[in-house]
Amino acid sequence: MANIKVQQIKSRIGAPKNQKRTLDSLGLKKLNQVVEVEDNESVRGMIATVHHLVRVLA
């Protein structure tokens, strides 16, 4: 399958606990960190949960 790159663009400080867990499960731990994840429905759902904290690059 294809991979997509996700970058954390906003801080997790002040975010609800479930959004912090979602960032951790995506592999994002630091601001401006970019990770490459497999493009599937579950990952798309995680990105939708934290869409205001991340940017999808490619």
All heavy atoms as TSV, in Angstrom:
chain	resi	resn	atom	element	x	y	z
A	1	MET	N	N	0.824	-1.186	0.000
A	1	MET	CA	C	0.000	0.000	0.000
A	1	MET	C	C	0.870	1.252	0.000
A	1	MET	O	O	2.054	1.216	0.287
A	1	MET	CB	C	-0.904	0.027	1.227
A	1	MET	CG	C	-1.984	-1.006	1.263
A	1	MET	SD	S	-3.201	-0.572	2.488
A	1	MET	CE	C	-4.499	-0.038	1.420
A	2	ALA	N	N	0.228	2.362	-0.243
A	2	ALA	CA	C	0.924	3.643	-0.278
A	2	ALA	C	C	1.162	4.158	1.138
A	2	ALA	O	O	0.485	3.777	2.081
A	2	ALA	CB	C	0.093	4.657	-1.057
A	3	ASN	N	N	2.142	5.017	1.256
A	3	ASN	CA	C	2.437	5.661	2.527
A	3	ASN	C	C	2.151	7.151	2.415
A	3	ASN	O	O	2.230	7.724	1.328
A	3	ASN	CB	C	3.896	5.457	2.915
A	3	ASN	CG	C	4.187	4.035	3.306
A	3	ASN	OD1	O	3.306	3.308	3.726
A	3	ASN	ND2	N	5.424	3.624	3.157
A	4	ILE	N	N	1.826	7.760	3.545
A	4	ILE	CA	C	1.634	9.201	3.574
A	4	ILE	C	C	2.499	9.776	4.687
A	4	ILE	O	O	2.790	9.103	5.674
A	4	ILE	CB	C	0.155	9.595	3.784
A	4	ILE	CG1	C	-0.425	8.921	5.027
A	4	ILE	CG2	C	-0.679	9.274	2.587
A	4	ILE	CD1	C	-1.828	9.356	5.344
A	5	LYS	N	N	2.920	11.019	4.510
A	5	LYS	CA	C	3.724	11.693	5.516
A	5	LYS	C	C	2.826	12.632	6.308
A	5	LYS	O	O	2.027	13.359	5.737
A	5	LYS	CB	C	4.852	12.486	4.863
A	5	LYS	CG	C	5.899	11.612	4.233
A	5	LYS	CD	C	7.019	12.427	3.649
A	5	LYS	CE	C	8.045	11.532	2.993
A	5	LYS	NZ	N	9.125	12.325	2.403
A	6	VAL	N	N	2.984	12.599	7.627
A	6	VAL	CA	C	2.193	13.426	8.521
A	6	VAL	C	C	3.157	14.237	9.381
A	6	VAL	O	O	4.115	13.694	9.928
A	6	VAL	CB	C	1.287	12.559	9.423
A	6	VAL	CG1	C	0.428	13.422	10.321
A	6	VAL	CG2	C	0.416	11.645	8.588
A	7	GLN	N	N	2.905	15.537	9.487
A	7	GLN	CA	C	3.742	16.431	10.282
A	7	GLN	C	C	2.900	17.065	11.372
A	7	GLN	O	O	1.802	17.545	11.124
A	7	GLN	CB	C	4.338	17.526	9.397
A	7	GLN	CG	C	5.192	18.524	10.152
A	7	GLN	CD	C	5.708	19.638	9.264
A	7	GLN	OE1	O	5.187	19.894	8.185
A	7	GLN	NE2	N	6.749	20.287	9.721
A	8	GLN	N	N	3.443	17.086	12.599
A	8	GLN	CA	C	2.761	17.764	13.697
A	8	GLN	C	C	3.105	19.243	13.610
A	8	GLN	O	O	4.265	19.627	13.639
A	8	GLN	CB	C	3.207	17.194	15.043
A	8	GLN	CG	C	2.494	17.828	16.213
A	8	GLN	CD	C	2.888	17.227	17.534
A	8	GLN	OE1	O	3.522	16.190	17.594
A	8	GLN	NE2	N	2.508	17.890	18.601
A	9	ILE	N	N	2.070	20.103	13.499
A	9	ILE	CA	C	2.309	21.532	13.305
A	9	ILE	C	C	1.888	22.373	14.505
A	9	ILE	O	O	2.215	23.547	14.570
A	9	ILE	CB	C	1.591	22.052	12.049
A	9	ILE	CG1	C	0.099	21.788	12.119
A	9	ILE	CG2	C	2.197	21.460	10.798
A	9	ILE	CD1	C	-0.704	22.482	11.052
A	10	LYS	N	N	1.133	21.780	15.439
A	10	LYS	CA	C	0.720	22.513	16.640
A	10	LYS	C	C	1.041	21.665	17.867
A	10	LYS	O	O	1.088	20.442	17.793
A	10	LYS	CB	C	-0.773	22.841	16.606
A	10	LYS	CG	C	-1.121	23.885	15.553
A	10	LYS	CD	C	-2.534	24.332	15.682
A	10	LYS	CE	C	-2.578	25.457	16.691
A	10	LYS	NZ	N	-3.913	26.037	16.820
A	11	SER	N	N	1.206	22.345	18.988
A	11	SER	CA	C	1.572	21.678	20.228
A	11	SER	C	C	0.426	20.828	20.763
A	11	SER	O	O	-0.744	21.141	20.583
A	11	SER	CB	C	1.963	22.725	21.266
A	11	SER	OG	O	2.193	22.120	22.514
A	12	ARG	N	N	0.798	19.764	21.461
A	12	ARG	CA	C	-0.178	18.897	22.108
A	12	ARG	C	C	-0.597	19.426	23.463
A	12	ARG	O	O	-1.512	18.899	24.079
A	12	ARG	CB	C	0.373	17.487	22.242
A	12	ARG	CG	C	1.557	17.411	23.191
A	12	ARG	CD	C	2.054	16.017	23.471
A	12	ARG	NE	N	2.377	15.285	22.285
A	12	ARG	CZ	C	2.162	13.980	22.151
A	12	ARG	NH1	N	1.671	13.285	23.125
A	12	ARG	NH2	N	2.459	13.366	21.037
A	13	ILE	N	N	0.062	20.480	23.959
A	13	ILE	CA	C	-0.276	21.040	25.266
A	13	ILE	C	C	-1.704	21.582	25.211
A	13	ILE	O	O	-2.065	22.345	24.331
A	13	ILE	CB	C	0.707	22.155	25.660
A	13	ILE	CG1	C	2.111	21.586	25.814
A	13	ILE	CG2	C	0.258	22.842	26.932
A	13	ILE	CD1	C	3.174	22.629	26.040
A	14	GLY	N	N	-2.508	21.183	26.158
A	14	GLY	CA	C	-3.891	21.630	26.226
A	14	GLY	C	C	-4.858	20.775	25.425
A	14	GLY	O	O	-6.062	20.993	25.489
A	15	ALA	N	N	-4.350	19.810	24.664
A	15	ALA	CA	C	-5.224	18.925	23.886
A	15	ALA	C	C	-5.821	17.870	24.816
A	15	ALA	O	O	-5.205	17.479	25.809
A	15	ALA	CB	C	-4.441	18.253	22.764
A	16	PRO	N	N	-7.014	17.381	24.500
A	16	PRO	CA	C	-7.602	16.315	25.311
A	16	PRO	C	C	-6.757	15.042	25.271
A	16	PRO	O	O	-5.958	14.835	24.343
A	16	PRO	CB	C	-8.955	16.064	24.644
A	16	PRO	CG	C	-9.253	17.304	23.898
A	16	PRO	CD	C	-7.926	17.859	23.477
A	17	LYS	N	N	-6.953	14.195	26.268
A	17	LYS	CA	C	-6.140	12.985	26.411
A	17	LYS	C	C	-6.231	12.065	25.195
A	17	LYS	O	O	-5.231	11.487	24.766
A	17	LYS	CB	C	-6.588	12.242	27.664
A	17	LYS	CG	C	-5.663	11.178	28.120
A	17	LYS	CD	C	-6.178	10.584	29.416
A	17	LYS	CE	C	-5.006	10.293	30.315
A	17	LYS	NZ	N	-5.431	9.717	31.586
A	18	ASN	N	N	-7.438	11.938	24.613
A	18	ASN	CA	C	-7.574	11.040	23.459
A	18	ASN	C	C	-6.794	11.551	22.249
A	18	ASN	O	O	-6.272	10.766	21.464
A	18	ASN	CB	C	-9.045	10.816	23.107
A	18	ASN	CG	C	-9.720	12.051	22.566
A	18	ASN	OD1	O	-9.378	13.174	22.940
A	18	ASN	ND2	N	-10.689	11.854	21.696
A	19	GLN	N	N	-6.674	12.862	22.101
A	19	GLN	CA	C	-5.901	13.407	20.986
A	19	GLN	C	C	-4.407	13.213	21.216
A	19	GLN	O	O	-3.659	12.959	20.269
A	19	GLN	CB	C	-6.232	14.879	20.777
A	19	GLN	CG	C	-7.642	15.084	20.285
A	19	GLN	CD	C	-8.013	16.539	20.135
A	19	GLN	OE1	O	-7.205	17.433	20.355
A	19	GLN	NE2	N	-9.257	16.784	19.764
A	20	LYS	N	N	-3.963	13.292	22.458
A	20	LYS	CA	C	-2.554	13.032	22.764
A	20	LYS	C	C	-2.207	11.572	22.470
A	20	LYS	O	O	-1.153	11.270	21.917
A	20	LYS	CB	C	-2.257	13.363	24.228
A	20	LYS	CG	C	-2.317	14.840	24.531
A	20	LYS	CD	C	-2.058	15.114	25.999
A	20	LYS	CE	C	-2.220	16.580	26.312
A	20	LYS	NZ	N	-1.978	16.871	27.730
A	21	ARG	N	N	-3.135	10.673	22.838
A	21	ARG	CA	C	-2.917	9.248	22.543
A	21	ARG	C	C	-2.882	9.000	21.044
A	21	ARG	O	O	-2.103	8.177	20.552
A	21	ARG	CB	C	-4.041	8.417	23.170
A	21	ARG	CG	C	-3.758	7.940	24.555
A	21	ARG	CD	C	-4.776	6.909	24.960
A	21	ARG	NE	N	-6.105	7.373	24.595
A	21	ARG	CZ	C	-7.116	7.487	25.425
A	21	ARG	NH1	N	-6.978	7.160	26.673
A	21	ARG	NH2	N	-8.282	7.936	25.022
A	22	THR	N	N	-3.734	9.707	20.302
A	22	THR	CA	C	-3.767	9.550	18.849
A	22	THR	C	C	-2.455	10.003	18.231
A	22	THR	O	O	-1.917	9.339	17.340
A	22	THR	CB	C	-4.944	10.337	18.250
A	22	THR	OG1	O	-6.152	9.899	18.866
A	22	THR	CG2	C	-5.032	10.140	16.761
A	23	LEU	N	N	-1.905	11.127	18.696
A	23	LEU	CA	C	-0.607	11.583	18.202
A	23	LEU	C	C	0.479	10.558	18.501
A	23	LEU	O	O	1.334	10.282	17.662
A	23	LEU	CB	C	-0.241	12.938	18.821
A	23	LEU	CG	C	-1.037	14.142	18.337
A	23	LEU	CD1	C	-0.678	15.369	19.162
A	23	LEU	CD2	C	-0.795	14.405	16.862
A	24	ASP	N	N	0.443	9.974	19.700
A	24	ASP	CA	C	1.420	8.944	20.059
A	24	ASP	C	C	1.292	7.722	19.145
A	24	ASP	O	O	2.292	7.159	18.705
A	24	ASP	CB	C	1.242	8.509	21.514
A	24	ASP	CG	C	1.721	9.563	22.491
A	24	ASP	OD1	O	2.537	10.422	22.095
A	24	ASP	OD2	O	1.273	9.525	23.656
A	25	SER	N	N	0.072	7.311	18.845
A	25	SER	CA	C	-0.122	6.131	18.004
A	25	SER	C	C	0.281	6.394	16.561
A	25	SER	O	O	0.642	5.460	15.839
A	25	SER	CB	C	-1.563	5.639	18.083
A	25	SER	OG	O	-2.438	6.612	17.578
A	26	LEU	N	N	0.237	7.659	16.149
A	26	LEU	CA	C	0.743	8.001	14.814
A	26	LEU	C	C	2.266	8.077	14.805
A	26	LEU	O	O	2.881	8.113	13.749
A	26	LEU	CB	C	0.165	9.338	14.350
A	26	LEU	CG	C	-1.283	9.333	13.890
A	26	LEU	CD1	C	-1.779	10.756	13.683
A	26	LEU	CD2	C	-1.430	8.536	12.612
A	27	GLY	N	N	2.874	8.117	15.984
A	27	GLY	CA	C	4.332	8.193	16.079
A	27	GLY	C	C	4.853	9.607	16.208
A	27	GLY	O	O	6.051	9.840	16.070
A	28	LEU	N	N	3.968	10.560	16.477
A	28	LEU	CA	C	4.373	11.961	16.586
A	28	LEU	C	C	4.610	12.313	18.048
A	28	LEU	O	O	3.710	12.229	18.868
A	28	LEU	CB	C	3.289	12.867	15.995
A	28	LEU	CG	C	3.075	12.703	14.502
A	28	LEU	CD1	C	1.789	13.374	14.084
A	28	LEU	CD2	C	4.247	13.263	13.740
A	29	LYS	N	N	5.830	12.707	18.368
A	29	LYS	CA	C	6.181	13.033	19.742
A	29	LYS	C	C	6.655	14.474	19.894
A	29	LYS	O	O	6.606	15.017	20.978
A	29	LYS	CB	C	7.284	12.098	20.234
A	29	LYS	CG	C	6.927	10.647	20.096
A	29	LYS	CD	C	7.093	9.923	21.388
A	29	LYS	CE	C	6.842	8.462	21.238
A	29	LYS	NZ	N	5.500	8.077	21.522
A	30	LYS	N	N	7.147	15.090	18.818
A	30	LYS	CA	C	7.686	16.441	18.896
A	30	LYS	C	C	7.018	17.335	17.857
A	30	LYS	O	O	6.510	16.855	16.841
A	30	LYS	CB	C	9.186	16.446	18.606
A	30	LYS	CG	C	10.030	15.703	19.594
A	30	LYS	CD	C	11.481	15.810	19.165
A	30	LYS	CE	C	12.397	15.107	20.129
A	30	LYS	NZ	N	13.788	15.211	19.682
A	31	LEU	N	N	7.068	18.622	18.108
A	31	LEU	CA	C	6.558	19.605	17.168
A	31	LEU	C	C	7.410	19.591	15.899
A	31	LEU	O	O	8.636	19.465	15.965
A	31	LEU	CB	C	6.590	20.987	17.815
A	31	LEU	CG	C	5.771	22.082	17.174
A	31	LEU	CD1	C	4.305	21.707	17.129
A	31	LEU	CD2	C	5.945	23.363	17.948
A	32	ASN	N	N	6.781	19.713	14.747
A	32	ASN	CA	C	7.419	19.705	13.422
A	32	ASN	C	C	8.029	18.362	13.042
A	32	ASN	O	O	8.730	18.278	12.037
A	32	ASN	CB	C	8.473	20.812	13.293
A	32	ASN	CG	C	7.861	22.181	13.327
A	32	ASN	OD1	O	6.785	22.396	12.774
A	32	ASN	ND2	N	8.504	23.108	14.004
A	33	GLN	N	N	7.771	17.321	13.806
A	33	GLN	CA	C	8.257	15.994	13.458
A	33	GLN	C	C	7.429	15.438	12.310
A	33	GLN	O	O	6.218	15.626	12.255
A	33	GLN	CB	C	8.157	15.068	14.667
A	33	GLN	CG	C	8.658	13.665	14.402
A	33	GLN	CD	C	8.507	12.771	15.621
A	33	GLN	OE1	O	7.907	13.161	16.610
A	33	GLN	NE2	N	9.041	11.577	15.524
A	34	VAL	N	N	8.092	14.760	11.375
A	34	VAL	CA	C	7.409	14.155	10.235
A	34	VAL	C	C	7.574	12.644	10.329
A	34	VAL	O	O	8.681	12.144	10.542
A	34	VAL	CB	C	8.004	14.663	8.902
A	34	VAL	CG1	C	7.334	13.980	7.719
A	34	VAL	CG2	C	7.872	16.167	8.806
A	35	VAL	N	N	6.464	11.924	10.202
A	35	VAL	CA	C	6.504	10.465	10.185
A	35	VAL	C	C	5.806	9.975	8.921
A	35	VAL	O	O	4.939	10.643	8.366
A	35	VAL	CB	C	5.837	9.841	11.430
A	35	VAL	CG1	C	6.604	10.178	12.684
A	35	VAL	CG2	C	4.402	10.248	11.547
A	36	GLU	N	N	6.210	8.801	8.487
A	36	GLU	CA	C	5.595	8.184	7.320
A	36	GLU	C	C	4.778	6.992	7.813
A	36	GLU	O	O	5.311	6.101	8.460
A	36	GLU	CB	C	6.675	7.730	6.343
A	36	GLU	CG	C	6.139	7.366	4.992
A	36	GLU	CD	C	7.232	7.215	3.956
A	36	GLU	OE1	O	8.246	7.919	4.060
A	36	GLU	OE2	O	7.047	6.389	3.049
A	37	VAL	N	N	3.481	7.009	7.527
A	37	VAL	CA	C	2.583	5.953	7.982
A	37	VAL	C	C	1.866	5.349	6.776
A	37	VAL	O	O	1.736	5.983	5.730
A	37	VAL	CB	C	1.553	6.484	9.004
A	37	VAL	CG1	C	2.215	6.853	10.305
A	37	VAL	CG2	C	0.781	7.647	8.454
A	38	GLU	N	N	1.414	4.123	6.956
A	38	GLU	CA	C	0.689	3.434	5.898
A	38	GLU	C	C	-0.678	4.082	5.705
A	38	GLU	O	O	-1.347	4.445	6.670
A	38	GLU	CB	C	0.518	1.967	6.268
A	38	GLU	CG	C	-0.006	1.119	5.143
A	38	GLU	CD	C	-0.005	-0.350	5.501
A	38	GLU	OE1	O	0.849	-0.754	6.300
A	38	GLU	OE2	O	-0.870	-1.057	4.966
A	39	ASP	N	N	-1.076	4.245	4.466
A	39	ASP	CA	C	-2.350	4.894	4.152
A	39	ASP	C	C	-3.465	3.854	4.166
A	39	ASP	O	O	-3.600	3.060	3.247
A	39	ASP	CB	C	-2.246	5.572	2.779
A	39	ASP	CG	C	-3.490	6.372	2.445
A	39	ASP	OD1	O	-4.302	6.618	3.351
A	39	ASP	OD2	O	-3.645	6.753	1.270
A	40	ASN	N	N	-4.237	3.842	5.255
A	40	ASN	CA	C	-5.406	2.976	5.338
A	40	ASN	C	C	-6.500	3.700	6.109
A	40	ASN	O	O	-6.306	4.820	6.569
A	40	ASN	CB	C	-5.060	1.617	5.964
A	40	ASN	CG	C	-4.437	1.751	7.329
A	40	ASN	OD1	O	-4.789	2.642	8.094
A	40	ASN	ND2	N	-3.495	0.874	7.640
A	41	GLU	N	N	-7.646	3.066	6.245
A	41	GLU	CA	C	-8.803	3.730	6.844
A	41	GLU	C	C	-8.581	4.084	8.308
A	41	GLU	O	O	-9.018	5.139	8.764
A	41	GLU	CB	C	-10.035	2.845	6.703
A	41	GLU	CG	C	-10.567	2.779	5.295
A	41	GLU	CD	C	-11.836	1.950	5.215
A	41	GLU	OE1	O	-12.526	1.808	6.245
A	41	GLU	OE2	O	-12.129	1.451	4.131
A	42	SER	N	N	-7.905	3.222	9.052
A	42	SER	CA	C	-7.703	3.509	10.469
A	42	SER	C	C	-6.778	4.707	10.672
A	42	SER	O	O	-7.022	5.539	11.554
A	42	SER	CB	C	-7.158	2.282	11.201
A	42	SER	OG	O	-5.905	1.906	10.681
A	43	VAL	N	N	-5.754	4.814	9.859
A	43	VAL	CA	C	-4.843	5.961	9.955
A	43	VAL	C	C	-5.557	7.237	9.508
A	43	VAL	O	O	-5.395	8.298	10.127
A	43	VAL	CB	C	-3.565	5.712	9.128
A	43	VAL	CG1	C	-2.728	6.977	9.032
A	43	VAL	CG2	C	-2.750	4.587	9.735
A	44	ARG	N	N	-6.381	7.140	8.484
A	44	ARG	CA	C	-7.162	8.311	8.041
A	44	ARG	C	C	-8.095	8.792	9.162
A	44	ARG	O	O	-8.271	9.983	9.355
A	44	ARG	CB	C	-7.983	7.980	6.800
A	44	ARG	CG	C	-7.173	7.742	5.561
A	44	ARG	CD	C	-6.747	9.038	4.976
A	44	ARG	NE	N	-5.929	8.797	3.786
A	44	ARG	CZ	C	-5.741	9.678	2.838
A	44	ARG	NH1	N	-6.298	10.868	2.937
A	44	ARG	NH2	N	-4.982	9.396	1.816
A	45	GLY	N	N	-8.669	7.860	9.915
A	45	GLY	CA	C	-9.520	8.228	11.034
A	45	GLY	C	C	-8.736	8.912	12.136
A	45	GLY	O	O	-9.211	9.875	12.749
A	46	MET	N	N	-7.505	8.424	12.402
A	46	MET	CA	C	-6.663	9.062	13.410
A	46	MET	C	C	-6.296	10.478	12.988
A	46	MET	O	O	-6.307	11.407	13.806
A	46	MET	CB	C	-5.395	8.244	13.647
A	46	MET	CG	C	-5.605	6.986	14.426
A	46	MET	SD	S	-4.054	6.245	14.906
A	46	MET	CE	C	-3.907	4.971	13.683
A	47	ILE	N	N	-5.991	10.653	11.707
A	47	ILE	CA	C	-5.650	11.985	11.197
A	47	ILE	C	C	-6.852	12.911	11.301
A	47	ILE	O	O	-6.722	14.084	11.648
A	47	ILE	CB	C	-5.122	11.884	9.751
A	47	ILE	CG1	C	-3.762	11.178	9.745
A	47	ILE	CG2	C	-5.008	13.257	9.112
A	47	ILE	CD1	C	-3.245	10.832	8.369
A	48	ALA	N	N	-8.043	12.392	11.041
A	48	ALA	CA	C	-9.251	13.215	11.150
A	48	ALA	C	C	-9.486	13.660	12.593
A	48	ALA	O	O	-9.980	14.761	12.831
A	48	ALA	CB	C	-10.453	12.443	10.629
A	49	THR	N	N	-9.111	12.818	13.555
A	49	THR	CA	C	-9.285	13.159	14.963
A	49	THR	C	C	-8.409	14.341	15.363
A	49	THR	O	O	-8.817	15.182	16.155
A	49	THR	CB	C	-8.946	11.945	15.848
A	49	THR	OG1	O	-9.798	10.867	15.474
A	49	THR	CG2	C	-9.141	12.258	17.314
A	50	VAL	N	N	-7.203	14.413	14.816
A	50	VAL	CA	C	-6.252	15.467	15.199
A	50	VAL	C	C	-5.925	16.374	14.012
A	50	VAL	O	O	-4.823	16.903	13.913
A	50	VAL	CB	C	-4.968	14.860	15.796
A	50	VAL	CG1	C	-5.240	14.203	17.119
A	50	VAL	CG2	C	-4.323	13.888	14.828
A	51	HIS	N	N	-6.891	16.574	13.118
A	51	HIS	CA	C	-6.626	17.336	11.898
A	51	HIS	C	C	-6.156	18.762	12.159
A	51	HIS	O	O	-5.460	19.339	11.342
A	51	HIS	CB	C	-7.877	17.352	11.005
A	51	HIS	CG	C	-8.983	18.176	11.578
A	51	HIS	ND1	N	-9.856	17.690	12.533
A	51	HIS	CD2	C	-9.361	19.462	11.344
A	51	HIS	CE1	C	-10.710	18.632	12.855
A	51	HIS	NE2	N	-10.444	19.723	12.164
A	52	HIS	N	N	-6.516	19.317	13.308
A	52	HIS	CA	C	-6.117	20.680	13.630
A	52	HIS	C	C	-4.702	20.757	14.199
A	52	HIS	O	O	-4.157	21.839	14.361
A	52	HIS	CB	C	-7.110	21.286	14.626
A	52	HIS	CG	C	-7.244	20.480	15.871
A	52	HIS	ND1	N	-7.877	19.249	15.895
A	52	HIS	CD2	C	-6.819	20.713	17.120
A	52	HIS	CE1	C	-7.841	18.781	17.124
A	52	HIS	NE2	N	-7.190	19.648	17.888
A	53	LEU	N	N	-4.087	19.601	14.491
A	53	LEU	CA	C	-2.732	19.561	15.035
A	53	LEU	C	C	-1.696	19.069	14.035
A	53	LEU	O	O	-0.496	19.205	14.284
A	53	LEU	CB	C	-2.689	18.650	16.267
A	53	LEU	CG	C	-3.599	19.003	17.442
A	53	LEU	CD1	C	-3.524	17.926	18.511
A	53	LEU	CD2	C	-3.232	20.351	18.000
A	54	VAL	N	N	-2.138	18.492	12.925
A	54	VAL	CA	C	-1.204	17.878	11.967
A	54	VAL	C	C	-1.443	18.405	10.555
A	54	VAL	O	O	-2.467	19.025	10.256
A	54	VAL	CB	C	-1.344	16.340	11.960
A	54	VAL	CG1	C	-1.018	15.751	13.312
A	54	VAL	CG2	C	-2.706	15.904	11.509
A	55	ARG	N	N	-0.475	18.140	9.709
A	55	ARG	CA	C	-0.557	18.457	8.279
A	55	ARG	C	C	-0.158	17.197	7.516
A	55	ARG	O	O	0.842	16.575	7.832
A	55	ARG	CB	C	0.405	19.592	7.952
A	55	ARG	CG	C	0.487	19.903	6.458
A	55	ARG	CD	C	1.539	20.941	6.135
A	55	ARG	NE	N	1.224	22.182	6.861
A	55	ARG	CZ	C	2.151	23.016	7.314
A	55	ARG	NH1	N	3.413	22.742	7.160
A	55	ARG	NH2	N	1.789	24.122	7.940
A	56	VAL	N	N	-0.934	16.833	6.507
A	56	VAL	CA	C	-0.614	15.690	5.648
A	56	VAL	C	C	0.206	16.223	4.478
A	56	VAL	O	O	-0.247	17.106	3.756
A	56	VAL	CB	C	-1.891	14.986	5.159
A	56	VAL	CG1	C	-1.541	13.842	4.235
A	56	VAL	CG2	C	-2.712	14.494	6.343
A	57	LEU	N	N	1.423	15.672	4.312
A	57	LEU	CA	C	2.324	16.196	3.291
A	57	LEU	C	C	2.159	15.484	1.960
A	57	LEU	O	O	1.939	16.115	0.944
A	57	LEU	CB	C	3.768	16.105	3.785
A	57	LEU	CG	C	4.058	16.897	5.068
A	57	LEU	CD1	C	5.465	16.637	5.537
A	57	LEU	CD2	C	3.839	18.361	4.835
A	58	ALA	N	N	2.323	14.183	1.924
A	58	ALA	CA	C	2.227	13.498	0.628
A	58	ALA	C	C	1.853	12.053	0.800
A	58	ALA	O	O	2.130	11.434	1.747
A	58	ALA	CB	C	3.540	13.582	-0.124
